[in-house]
């Protein structure tokens, strides 16, 4: 079964980081994007302190276009 691709808006805040960590380790979801204006361009895995699935190892924070 293919994993559902999901994203977290505001992933550098406390609640967003918790959600991103949970999704990154979930067998049915693939973390596809994370937004953060403060951390735009930084490694998501490094900021969260969580190893990510192989398809997301190069994942970087994107700026939030609606902010």
Secondary structure, DSSP 8 states (H G I E B T S, - for coil): ---EEEEETTTTSHHHHHHHHHHHT-TTEEEEEEE-STTTTSBHHHHHT----GGGTT-BEE--TT-
